[in-house]
Amino acid sequence: MRFRFERCKEKGKIIKIWDNSDFANKELKEARDDLKSAEKSINGDNPNV
């Protein structure tokens, strides 16, 4: 398994990413908003549909 991991790293398929808590929090908020909208749509309460 370690060999396959190293090979993927060398090919650039695995890269290091930096912590971006602000971006993650923004994405989480948007996902929650999407979920609320979907729930309203299912219940027929969404005027945007």
Phi, psi and omega in degrees: 000318181300320180298316180296321178298311180298320180296319177296320177299314180297325180280355179083014179279341177236122181232158178278134175242152182265150178295129176223077184300324180298316179295317180297318179295321178296314180297320179296318178298316180296322178295320178296318178297319178298319179297316179299317179297317179296319179296319177296320180297318179298322182276357180078018183257010186256108181288348182279356184259000000 
